[in-house]
């Protein structure tokens, strides 16, 4: 397959997803997952509420360590909110994101499949929930470890050089997307191809080996949707100092919507690819 053919196919994958975006049912799993994220965000911003503080205080102490007491003060709460919310999203992701991806993947497979033989996406995905959970957790843990180790390894080269730091942050984002593209087919393959966890990883790595650049851009294009909110949330100290601290909450809220779109379009495009390869 030549470059133009791959480009046309990549465009067609996303056009097919967009053409099915009007089907409300396809949005429900990731929408429910987004509602859970919103509830978590609301609970964190209501941390000092007497009925909420006793529940959130122990896990927040684990996440923030010695800085945890600052979270109960204004505006430190909003200064720390992106970091604490990220840890909370990680826990929600382990529990529910794989399931939401599996249900949505089967729904897309039904929409894209010519045979239209796939039934009961909720029942089927719930029965595969442990496999979906394990696959999602393995991918996320791998990416977290890489993003934790590499900055430490290159810390000496980045000292006293703002330009190097900015360049390194951009390269780390691109490298993370590249690593994710190796496994981008794994979670949907568990339900669409009825594979076990390690078989799904093998399928994903095989497709990446066959189409490495194609797979990278398959993961990269939706990722761009989340770049603005991810960048802004990383600048919470600037926002708190120069603007309204509450603005951090609204940026994170928009980030939830951005994540919803990223998950939806990534899942749709990947499933369209899997269905075409299967047929």
Residue frames as qw, qx, qy, qz and C-alpha x, y, z in Angstrom:
[[0.000, 0.889, 0.458, 0.000, 0.00, 0.00, 0.00],
 [0.444, 0.402, -0.004, 0.801, 1.53, 3.31, -1.12],
 [0.161, -0.151, -0.397, 0.891, 1.64, 6.55, 0.84],
 [0.345, -0.068, -0.195, -0.916, -1.38, 8.07, -0.95],
 [0.612, -0.251, -0.686, -0.304, -3.42, 4.88, -0.45],
 [0.459, -0.274, -0.674, 0.510, -2.58, 4.86, 3.27],
 [0.016, 0.086, 0.185, -0.979, -3.47, 8.54, 3.58],
 [0.485, -0.147, -0.414, -0.756, -6.78, 7.99, 1.81],
 [0.608, -0.284, -0.741, -0.014, -7.53, 5.03, 4.03],
 [0.295, -0.201, -0.546, 0.758, -6.73, 7.01, 7.18],
 [0.231, 0.009, -0.030, -0.972, -9.05, 9.80, 6.06],
 [0.576, -0.187, -0.596, -0.527, -11.78, 7.29, 5.23],
 [0.465, -0.240, -0.782, 0.338, -11.55, 5.73, 8.70],
 [0.072, -0.269, -0.417, 0.865, -12.30, 9.06, 10.35],
 [0.366, 0.006, -0.308, -0.878, -14.92, 10.03, 7.76],
 [0.539, -0.235, -0.777, -0.225, -16.72, 6.74, 8.47],
 [0.330, -0.316, -0.673, 0.582, -16.61, 7.52, 12.19],
 [0.098, 0.171, 0.099, -0.975, -17.93, 11.03, 11.60],
 [0.437, -0.112, -0.563, -0.692, -20.77, 9.69, 9.43],
 [0.572, -0.356, -0.739, -0.020, -21.89, 7.53, 12.36],
 [0.192, 0.037, -0.490, 0.849, -21.49, 10.30, 14.96],
 [0.434, -0.225, -0.102, -0.866, -25.20, 11.10, 14.70],
 [0.718, -0.258, -0.628, -0.151, -26.10, 7.75, 16.28],
 [0.387, -0.720, 0.258, -0.515, -26.71, 8.70, 19.92],
 [0.951, -0.299, 0.005, -0.074, -26.25, 5.15, 21.18],
 [0.791, 0.332, -0.238, 0.455, -22.60, 5.14, 20.14],
 [0.102, 0.643, -0.306, 0.695, -21.87, 8.02, 22.51],
 [0.704, -0.605, -0.120, -0.352, -23.55, 6.58, 25.61],
 [0.883, -0.243, -0.242, 0.321, -20.68, 4.46, 27.09],
 [0.513, 0.167, -0.154, 0.828, -18.09, 7.23, 26.88],
 [0.225, -0.623, -0.101, -0.742, -20.68, 9.83, 27.91],
 [0.783, -0.573, -0.209, -0.124, -21.43, 7.88, 31.10],
 [0.788, -0.095, -0.178, 0.582, -17.70, 7.59, 31.71],
 [0.227, 0.439, -0.017, 0.869, -17.37, 11.37, 31.24],
 [0.508, -0.682, -0.175, -0.497, -20.18, 11.94, 33.75],
 [0.853, -0.411, -0.212, 0.243, -18.21, 9.89, 36.29],
 [0.572, 0.150, -0.092, 0.801, -15.18, 12.09, 35.61],
 [0.113, -0.610, -0.101, -0.777, -17.30, 15.21, 36.10],
 [0.712, -0.635, -0.221, -0.201, -18.63, 13.89, 39.42],
 [0.801, -0.198, -0.176, 0.537, -15.06, 13.23, 40.53],
 [0.324, 0.361, 0.001, 0.875, -14.05, 16.76, 39.54],
 [0.379, -0.671, -0.177, -0.612, -17.03, 18.23, 41.40],
 [0.818, -0.513, -0.245, 0.086, -16.24, 16.19, 44.51],
 [0.687, -0.003, -0.140, 0.713, -12.63, 17.38, 44.47],
 [0.082, 0.463, 0.036, 0.882, -13.64, 21.03, 44.21],
 [0.592, -0.608, -0.122, -0.514, -16.05, 20.42, 47.13],
 [0.636, 0.141, -0.668, 0.361, -13.28, 18.83, 49.19],
 [0.046, 0.191, -0.544, 0.816, -13.82, 21.01, 52.27],
 [0.655, -0.313, -0.236, -0.646, -17.49, 20.04, 52.48],
 [0.430, -0.422, 0.678, -0.421, -17.92, 18.24, 55.86],
 [0.889, 0.104, 0.344, -0.285, -19.70, 15.30, 54.20],
 [0.800, 0.572, -0.175, 0.051, -17.03, 14.89, 51.50],
 [0.038, 0.796, -0.561, 0.225, -13.79, 15.60, 53.36],
 [0.634, -0.397, 0.638, -0.183, -13.73, 12.38, 55.47],
 [0.902, 0.298, 0.309, -0.041, -14.24, 10.24, 52.35],
 [0.654, 0.719, -0.099, 0.213, -11.66, 11.89, 50.09],
 [0.250, -0.880, 0.392, -0.094, -9.04, 12.75, 52.70],
 [0.766, -0.338, 0.528, 0.144, -7.34, 9.29, 52.90],
 [0.778, 0.383, 0.362, 0.341, -6.92, 8.72, 49.12],
 [0.261, 0.933, -0.036, 0.243, -5.91, 12.36, 48.62],
 [0.485, -0.777, 0.400, 0.041, -3.27, 11.94, 51.30],
 [0.812, -0.055, 0.499, 0.298, -1.79, 9.06, 49.30],
 [0.595, 0.661, 0.296, 0.347, -1.83, 11.06, 46.06],
 [0.132, 0.919, -0.061, 0.367, -0.51, 14.38, 47.38],
 [0.696, 0.027, -0.457, 0.553, 1.65, 13.25, 50.27],
 [0.360, -0.356, -0.386, 0.772, 2.88, 16.04, 52.53],
 [0.048, -0.043, -0.205, -0.977, 1.13, 18.63, 50.34],
 [0.209, -0.469, -0.832, -0.212, -2.31, 17.13, 51.04],
 [0.172, -0.624, -0.525, 0.552, -3.20, 19.67, 53.80],
 [0.046, -0.286, 0.202, 0.936, -2.78, 22.51, 51.26],
 [0.081, -0.268, -0.785, -0.553, -5.66, 21.10, 49.22],
 [0.202, -0.674, -0.696, 0.144, -8.14, 22.26, 51.84],
 [0.172, -0.643, -0.116, 0.737, -7.10, 25.90, 51.39],
 [0.479, 0.801, 0.328, 0.144, -8.02, 28.47, 48.75],
 [0.730, 0.497, -0.170, -0.437, -6.52, 28.98, 46.15],
 [0.167, -0.470, 0.861, 0.098, -4.11, 26.08, 46.70],
 [0.679, 0.227, 0.661, -0.224, -6.98, 23.68, 45.94],
 [0.668, 0.716, 0.103, -0.174, -7.15, 24.91, 42.34],
 [0.098, 0.778, -0.608, -0.123, -3.38, 24.99, 42.08],
 [0.275, -0.291, 0.916, -0.035, -3.22, 21.28, 42.93],
 [0.734, 0.285, 0.351, -0.506, -6.50, 20.29, 41.27],
 [0.680, 0.530, -0.407, -0.301, -5.07, 19.15, 37.88],
 [0.203, 0.419, -0.872, 0.152, -2.59, 16.78, 39.55],
 [0.391, -0.011, 0.777, -0.494, -5.13, 15.32, 41.99],
 [0.730, 0.397, 0.130, -0.540, -7.78, 15.03, 39.28],
 [0.519, 0.518, -0.644, -0.218, -5.30, 13.19, 37.04],
 [0.012, -0.218, 0.940, -0.262, -4.77, 10.55, 39.72],
 [0.544, 0.221, 0.567, -0.578, -8.52, 10.22, 40.19],
 [0.684, 0.507, -0.223, -0.475, -9.01, 9.84, 36.43],
 [0.267, 0.431, -0.861, -0.044, -6.40, 7.10, 36.47],
 [0.276, 0.009, 0.876, -0.395, -8.41, 5.11, 39.02],
 [0.640, 0.438, 0.280, -0.566, -11.63, 5.63, 37.07],
 [0.508, 0.564, -0.531, -0.376, -9.82, 4.61, 33.90],
 [0.019, 0.260, -0.961, 0.092, -8.64, 1.34, 35.41],
 [0.379, 0.215, 0.781, -0.449, -12.18, 0.52, 36.49],
 [0.507, 0.605, 0.486, -0.375, -14.31, 1.79, 33.62],
 [0.256, 0.687, -0.341, -0.588, -12.48, 3.10, 30.54],
 [0.055, -0.207, 0.929, 0.303, -11.67, -0.34, 29.17],
 [0.291, 0.425, 0.835, -0.193, -15.32, -1.36, 29.57],
 [0.328, 0.757, 0.164, -0.541, -16.57, 1.82, 27.87],
 [0.123, 0.559, -0.633, -0.520, -14.09, 1.22, 25.04],
 [0.173, 0.011, 0.976, 0.135, -15.24, -2.37, 24.64],
 [0.350, 0.593, 0.651, -0.319, -18.94, -1.50, 24.49],
 [0.287, 0.783, -0.094, -0.544, -18.34, 1.34, 22.03],
 [0.040, -0.422, 0.800, 0.425, -16.06, -0.86, 19.92],
 [0.265, 0.240, 0.933, 0.050, -18.76, -3.51, 19.54],
 [0.333, 0.741, 0.401, -0.423, -21.33, -0.86, 18.67],
 [0.191, 0.720, -0.404, -0.532, -19.04, 0.53, 15.98],
 [0.170, -0.191, 0.926, 0.278, -18.31, -2.99, 14.75],
 [0.371, 0.500, 0.766, -0.159, -22.05, -3.55, 14.30],
 [0.299, 0.828, 0.097, -0.464, -22.33, -0.26, 12.39],
 [0.117, 0.690, -0.574, -0.425, -19.35, -1.03, 10.16],
 [0.363, -0.135, 0.914, 0.120, -19.71, -4.80, 9.66],
 [0.420, 0.133, -0.547, -0.712, -21.31, -5.96, 6.41],
 [0.391, -0.164, -0.903, -0.065, -22.54, -9.16, 8.03],
 [0.399, -0.460, 0.100, -0.787, -24.04, -7.22, 10.98],
 [0.761, -0.176, -0.621, -0.058, -23.72, -10.35, 13.13],
 [0.306, 0.112, -0.607, 0.725, -22.55, -8.72, 16.37],
 [0.475, -0.644, -0.436, -0.412, -25.17, -8.61, 19.13],
 [0.673, -0.701, -0.232, 0.046, -25.49, -7.52, 22.76],
 [0.451, 0.604, -0.330, 0.568, -22.49, -5.13, 23.03],
 [0.384, -0.663, 0.346, -0.541, -23.19, -4.43, 26.72],
 [0.935, -0.264, 0.167, -0.168, -23.56, -8.07, 27.72],
 [0.887, 0.318, -0.132, 0.308, -20.56, -9.19, 25.68],
 [0.282, 0.676, -0.341, 0.590, -18.30, -6.40, 26.93],
 [0.564, -0.617, 0.315, -0.450, -19.28, -6.90, 30.57],
 [0.991, -0.105, 0.078, 0.009, -18.39, -10.57, 30.22],
 [0.770, 0.342, -0.111, 0.527, -14.95, -9.48, 28.92],
 [0.213, -0.952, 0.040, -0.217, -14.55, -6.71, 31.52],
 [0.727, -0.579, 0.258, 0.262, -11.57, -8.35, 33.30],
 [0.728, 0.180, 0.343, 0.565, -9.65, -8.70, 30.01],
 [0.221, 0.831, 0.198, 0.471, -10.50, -5.12, 29.02],
 [0.452, -0.888, 0.077, -0.040, -9.42, -3.87, 32.45],
 [0.788, -0.348, 0.302, 0.407, -6.10, -5.76, 32.32],
 [0.612, 0.428, 0.320, 0.583, -5.29, -4.57, 28.80],
 [0.026, 0.914, 0.114, 0.388, -6.11, -0.92, 29.55],
 [0.592, -0.790, 0.144, 0.070, -4.15, -1.04, 32.82],
 [0.810, -0.116, 0.298, 0.492, -1.08, -2.60, 31.20],
 [0.453, 0.621, 0.250, 0.589, -0.99, 0.02, 28.44],
 [0.187, -0.928, -0.046, -0.319, -1.49, 2.91, 30.85],
 [0.730, -0.631, 0.171, 0.200, 1.06, 1.60, 33.36],
 [0.763, 0.129, 0.263, 0.576, 3.65, 1.19, 30.61],
 [0.264, 0.743, 0.177, 0.588, 3.13, 4.76, 29.38],
 [0.435, -0.887, 0.004, -0.155, 3.24, 6.14, 32.94],
 [0.813, -0.401, 0.193, 0.375, 6.52, 4.37, 33.69],
 [0.617, 0.371, 0.244, 0.650, 8.09, 5.70, 30.49],
 [0.022, 0.830, 0.130, 0.542, 6.93, 9.25, 31.28],
 [0.624, -0.779, 0.055, -0.016, 8.28, 8.89, 34.81],
 [0.834, -0.249, 0.222, 0.440, 11.70, 7.45, 33.92],
 [0.604, 0.499, 0.220, 0.581, 12.75, 9.44, 30.86],
 [0.046, -0.932, 0.009, -0.360, 12.57, 12.93, 32.48],
 [0.677, -0.688, 0.244, 0.097, 14.80, 11.64, 35.28],
 [0.841, 0.061, 0.293, 0.451, 17.26, 10.13, 32.81],
 [0.456, 0.545, 0.212, 0.671, 17.58, 13.37, 30.83],
 [0.318, -0.903, -0.263, 0.120, 17.30, 15.76, 33.80],
 [0.567, -0.479, 0.174, 0.647, 20.99, 16.67, 33.62],
 [0.367, 0.218, 0.500, 0.754, 20.68, 17.82, 30.01],
 [0.057, -0.746, -0.534, -0.395, 17.64, 19.97, 30.73],
 [0.440, -0.666, -0.320, 0.511, 18.92, 21.99, 33.68],
 [0.150, -0.656, 0.048, 0.738, 19.02, 25.78, 33.17],
 [0.044, -0.096, 0.645, 0.757, 17.75, 25.49, 29.58],
 [0.502, 0.369, 0.425, -0.657, 14.08, 26.51, 29.12],
 [0.557, 0.469, -0.411, -0.548, 14.28, 25.83, 25.38],
 [0.258, 0.215, -0.941, -0.036, 15.51, 22.29, 25.94],
 [0.254, 0.155, 0.796, -0.527, 12.76, 21.72, 28.48],
 [0.581, 0.445, 0.111, -0.673, 10.06, 22.86, 26.04],
 [0.506, 0.436, -0.648, -0.367, 11.57, 20.77, 23.23],
 [0.075, 0.133, -0.970, 0.188, 11.81, 17.74, 25.52],
 [0.428, 0.253, 0.606, -0.621, 8.17, 18.10, 26.63],
 [0.636, 0.472, -0.176, -0.585, 7.03, 18.17, 22.99],
 [0.409, 0.376, -0.819, -0.147, 9.19, 15.17, 22.11],
 [0.151, -0.032, 0.903, -0.401, 7.86, 13.29, 25.14],
 [0.600, 0.347, 0.319, -0.647, 4.29, 13.88, 23.99],
 [0.637, 0.490, -0.432, -0.408, 5.09, 12.61, 20.49],
 [0.222, 0.316, -0.917, 0.094, 7.02, 9.64, 21.87],
 [0.380, 0.078, 0.745, -0.543, 4.11, 8.76, 24.16],
 [0.705, 0.425, 0.053, -0.565, 1.72, 8.80, 21.20],
 [0.486, 0.480, -0.701, -0.203, 4.16, 6.63, 19.25],
 [0.018, -0.160, 0.943, -0.290, 4.28, 4.07, 22.07],
 [0.530, 0.243, 0.528, -0.617, 0.50, 4.16, 22.42],
 [0.638, 0.464, -0.292, -0.541, 0.10, 3.55, 18.68],
 [0.209, 0.292, -0.933, -0.036, 1.81, 0.18, 19.15],
 [0.033, 0.193, 0.924, -0.329, -1.08, -0.89, 21.40],
 [0.346, 0.142, 0.034, -0.927, -3.91, 1.19, 19.94],
 [0.613, 0.018, -0.582, -0.534, -5.63, -1.86, 18.43],
 [0.209, 0.096, -0.928, 0.294, -5.38, -4.05, 21.55],
 [0.288, 0.165, 0.627, -0.705, -8.44, -3.09, 23.63],
 [0.656, 0.317, -0.068, -0.682, -10.92, -3.08, 20.69],
 [0.486, 0.303, -0.788, -0.226, -9.44, -6.36, 19.42],
 [0.129, -0.066, 0.892, -0.429, -10.46, -8.12, 22.66],
 [0.501, 0.371, 0.563, -0.542, -14.16, -7.70, 21.82],
 [0.574, 0.583, -0.211, -0.535, -14.15, -7.26, 18.02],
 [0.517, 0.423, -0.733, -0.130, -11.83, -10.24, 17.37],
 [0.890, -0.378, -0.044, -0.250, -12.80, -12.12, 20.56],
 [0.643, 0.405, -0.519, 0.392, -9.18, -12.36, 21.67],
 [0.697, -0.564, -0.295, 0.330, -7.52, -12.83, 25.03],
 [0.198, -0.941, 0.081, 0.263, -5.37, -10.06, 26.46],
 [0.431, -0.514, 0.558, 0.489, -2.01, -11.27, 25.18],
 [0.502, 0.368, 0.682, 0.385, -3.48, -12.33, 21.85],
 [0.171, 0.937, 0.306, 0.012, -4.94, -8.83, 21.47],
 [0.273, -0.830, 0.307, 0.376, -1.53, -7.30, 22.21],
 [0.535, -0.123, 0.686, 0.477, 0.00, -9.60, 19.58],
 [0.399, 0.684, 0.565, 0.231, -2.63, -8.50, 17.05],
 [0.013, -0.985, -0.072, 0.156, -1.95, -4.83, 17.83],
 [0.382, -0.659, 0.481, 0.434, 1.82, -5.16, 17.54],
 [0.557, 0.170, 0.702, 0.411, 1.45, -7.09, 14.29],
 [0.303, 0.848, 0.408, 0.150, -0.67, -4.32, 12.77],
 [0.179, -0.937, 0.152, 0.260, 1.79, -1.69, 14.02],
 [0.533, -0.360, 0.604, 0.471, 4.71, -3.59, 12.50],
 [0.482, 0.432, 0.656, 0.389, 2.85, -3.71, 9.18],
 [0.132, 0.799, 0.307, 0.500, 1.64, -0.07, 9.25],
 [0.514, -0.332, -0.384, 0.692, 3.89, 1.89, 11.70],
 [0.066, 0.000, 0.052, 0.997, 3.43, 5.43, 10.33],
 [0.405, -0.387, -0.557, -0.613, -0.24, 4.78, 9.59],
 [0.589, -0.499, -0.616, 0.156, -0.77, 3.56, 13.18],
 [0.354, -0.202, -0.277, 0.870, 1.03, 6.58, 14.61],
 [0.145, -0.094, -0.172, -0.970, -1.23, 9.05, 12.82],
 [0.497, -0.426, -0.683, -0.326, -4.26, 6.93, 13.65],
 [0.537, -0.533, -0.514, 0.404, -3.50, 7.64, 17.32],
 [0.341, -0.139, -0.069, 0.927, -2.06, 11.13, 16.81],
 [0.083, -0.401, -0.421, -0.809, -4.96, 12.84, 15.00],
 [0.497, -0.699, -0.460, -0.231, -7.52, 12.50, 17.86],
 [0.632, -0.355, -0.313, 0.614, -4.79, 13.28, 20.38],
 [0.235, 0.253, 0.097, 0.933, -4.58, 16.81, 18.95],
 [0.359, -0.679, -0.427, -0.477, -8.09, 17.53, 20.31],
 [0.686, -0.652, -0.289, 0.144, -6.82, 17.25, 23.87],
 [0.618, 0.186, -0.148, 0.750, -3.60, 19.26, 23.44],
 [0.036, -0.624, 0.009, -0.780, -5.00, 22.74, 24.35],
 [0.670, -0.641, -0.054, -0.371, -6.67, 21.67, 27.60],
 [0.907, -0.184, -0.178, 0.334, -3.74, 19.45, 28.58],
 [0.478, 0.354, -0.137, 0.792, -1.33, 22.34, 28.10],
 [0.242, -0.648, 0.003, -0.723, -3.51, 24.84, 29.98],
 [0.814, -0.537, -0.144, -0.167, -4.10, 22.49, 32.91],
 [0.823, -0.032, -0.207, 0.529, -0.33, 22.05, 33.25],
 [0.252, 0.366, -0.113, 0.889, -0.08, 25.82, 33.75],
 [0.424, -0.710, -0.557, -0.072, -2.37, 25.97, 36.77],
 [0.488, -0.470, -0.232, 0.698, 0.09, 28.12, 38.73],
 [0.145, 0.049, 0.274, 0.950, 0.01, 30.81, 36.03],
 [0.277, -0.522, -0.603, -0.535, -3.78, 30.67, 35.82],
 [0.511, -0.652, -0.510, 0.230, -4.17, 30.94, 39.60],
 [0.430, -0.373, -0.091, 0.817, -1.71, 33.83, 39.85],
 [0.068, -0.108, 0.306, 0.943, -2.81, 35.91, 36.86],
 [0.413, -0.259, -0.523, -0.699, -6.44, 34.94, 36.35],
 [0.691, -0.372, 0.180, -0.594, -9.25, 33.44, 38.41],
 [0.218, -0.313, 0.915, -0.130, -8.38, 30.22, 40.29],
 [0.676, 0.268, 0.561, -0.396, -11.83, 28.84, 39.41],
 [0.559, 0.626, -0.346, -0.421, -10.79, 28.94, 35.73],
 [0.017, -0.378, 0.925, 0.031, -8.77, 25.78, 36.39],
 [0.509, 0.200, 0.760, -0.351, -12.03, 23.94, 37.09],
 [0.635, 0.628, 0.141, -0.427, -13.55, 25.00, 33.76],
 [0.298, 0.633, -0.666, -0.259, -10.40, 24.06, 31.84],
 [0.184, -0.169, 0.962, -0.107, -10.52, 20.58, 33.37],
 [0.580, 0.405, 0.548, -0.447, -14.23, 20.40, 32.56],
 [0.574, 0.681, -0.237, -0.388, -13.53, 21.20, 28.91],
 [0.054, 0.501, -0.860, -0.081, -10.76, 18.61, 29.09],
 [0.506, 0.095, 0.814, -0.270, -13.35, 15.97, 30.00],
 [0.662, 0.625, 0.194, -0.367, -15.27, 16.83, 26.83],
 [0.323, 0.716, -0.571, -0.237, -12.03, 16.71, 24.83],
 [0.226, -0.288, 0.928, -0.066, -11.25, 13.25, 26.23],
 [0.649, 0.354, 0.574, -0.353, -14.75, 12.11, 25.26],
 [0.604, 0.723, -0.127, -0.310, -14.12, 13.18, 21.65],
 [0.098, 0.617, -0.775, -0.092, -10.65, 11.61, 21.59],
 [0.421, -0.080, 0.884, -0.184, -11.98, 8.28, 22.89],
 [0.675, 0.499, 0.395, -0.373, -14.94, 8.29, 20.51],
 [0.563, 0.745, -0.255, -0.252, -13.02, 9.06, 17.32],
 [0.023, -0.544, 0.839, 0.022, -10.05, 6.85, 18.18],
 [0.525, 0.039, 0.819, -0.227, -12.30, 3.88, 18.93],
 [0.684, 0.590, 0.242, -0.354, -14.39, 4.43, 15.80],
 [0.420, 0.745, -0.472, -0.212, -11.39, 4.70, 13.48],
 [0.149, -0.420, 0.893, -0.059, -9.60, 1.70, 15.02],
 [0.610, 0.188, 0.715, -0.285, -12.71, -0.50, 14.87],
 [0.651, 0.678, -0.021, -0.342, -13.33, 0.48, 11.24],
 [0.233, 0.656, -0.710, -0.107, -9.76, -0.63, 10.50],
 [0.342, -0.205, 0.896, -0.195, -10.20, -3.92, 12.40],
 [0.698, 0.397, 0.472, -0.363, -13.46, -4.70, 10.60],
 [0.573, 0.717, -0.283, -0.278, -11.88, -4.03, 7.19],
 [0.069, 0.542, -0.838, 0.002, -8.89, -6.25, 8.03],
 [0.505, -0.007, 0.809, -0.302, -11.22, -9.00, 9.24],
 [0.714, 0.531, 0.314, -0.331, -13.40, -8.91, 6.12]]
